[in-house]
Amino acid sequence: MTLNDLQRELKVLRKRVDQNEDKLEQTAEKLEDLSDVVAEDRVKNIYTFADQSERQDFQSNLSKSHCVLITGE
């Protein structure tokens, strides 16, 4: 191989490395965005679960208070 051939091959390899680095950066950004979305969904799910539990507790307490009013116990 001549020096020119080696330089051309080196140039091609550098271009491939640069392309792979760009793809890695894009993938890292996508993963970060996905991680943020998952974290936000998790928080929403926790709030929804807490709200449902609170509503169930309220309904339970309300029905118990009706029983006490009816039976007197």
N, C-alpha and C positions, 0 to 999 in steps of 0.2 A: 504494500500500500504506500502510496505517496503521501507527502505532507498535506497536499490539497484534499485528498480523500479523507484523511484523518480529520482535517478541519471541518469538512462538510458533515462528516458523521458526528463530530462533537457538537456542531451547530444544531443538527437534528435532535440529538439527545437533550441538549439544553432546552430546546423548544418543547419537547415532550415533558420534561421535568417542570417547566413553567406551567404547562397546561394542567398537569396533575396537581400542582400547588394551588392553582386557581380552583380546581374542582374540590380539593380538600377544604379550602376556605369557604366555598359555597355550602358544602355539606355541613361544616361546623356551624355556619350561620343558621342553616335550616334546623339543625339539631337544637340549637339554642332557642330558636323561635318555638319549636315543638315543646321543649322543656317548659317554656313560659306558659304555653297554652295548657299543658297538663297541670301545672301548678295552679293556674287560675281555675280550671275545672275542679280541681281537688278542693279548693277553698269554697267554691260554689256548692259542691256536694256536701261539705261539712255544714255550711249554713242551712242548706235545705233540710238535712237530717235533723239538725238542732231545732229548726222551726217546726218540723213535723212532730218531733218528740214533745216540744212545748205545747203544741196544739192538742196532742193526745192526752198529756197530763191535765190540761185545762178541761178537756171534755170529761175525763175520768173524775176529776174533782167536782165538776158540775153535776154529773150523774150521782155521785156520792152525796152531795148536798141535797139533791132532790129526795133521795132515799131517807135521809135523816129527817127531812121535813115531813115526809109521808108517815114514816114509822115512829118518829120521835126518839129514835135511838142513835 
